[in-house]
Amino acid sequence: MLTRHRCRRVGLRLATLKNVTAWVEAHGREPQMSGELSERLMANQLKALRTRASRELLASQDRLGLLNDNQR
């Protein structure tokens, strides 16, 4: 059973994944740490999403395979 706190956390992670996915679709590539501030922020968000816990929670919503960083 998901607690209210856990539901909120999952919702925030899902929103972040959607934002990163939209960025990748708009730019045709993953955000890089060498880019402008907004791109670096997006790169940090993607890095945070690639933790094991996030991958397990969000795998079904990861349309572009962004959470699988073994190729990147």
N, C-alpha and C positions, 0 to 999 in steps of 0.2 A: 504494500500500500504506500502510495506517495503522500508524504506530508506536505503541508502547505508551503513550507520553506523549500523543499525539494522540487515541487511543481514550479515554483517561481524561478528557481535556478535553471531548471530544464527549459523553461520558457525564454529566459534571457540568453541561454546558449543557442537555442534555436533561432532567435532573432539575430544573433551575431552571425550564425552560419548563413542565414538568408542574406544579410548585408554583404558578407564576404563573397558569396556566390554571385550576387548582383554586380559587385565590383569586378570579379573575374570575367563575367560575361561581357561587361562593358569595355574592358581593357584587353581581353584576349590573353591574359596571363595572370599569374599569381602576384599579389603585392610583394614588393621587395623592400628590404631595410635600407636600401640605397636611394629610395625615392624621396619625394617631398613628404612633409610631416603627415598629411592625411594618409598617404600610402604606407608609411612606416607604422602608423597606428593600426591600419588594417592588417599589416603583416604580423604585428604583435598579437592581434586578436586571433588570427589564423593559427599562430604558434600555440596559443593557449587552448584553442579548440582541439588541437592534436594530442592532447593528453589522453591516456587510456580511458579514463572515466567518460570524457566527452565523446570519444569515438564510439563507445558502447551505447551511449544514450542517443546519439544522433545519426548513427550509421544508416538508418532507413530514410533519412531526410537528405543525405549527402549525394545529390544528383551528379555532381562533377567529380566525385572521388577526392575531394580536397583534404579529407581527414587522413587519407592514406599517404603519409609523407615518405614512405620507403623509396619512392621513385624520385623524390625532389631533393 
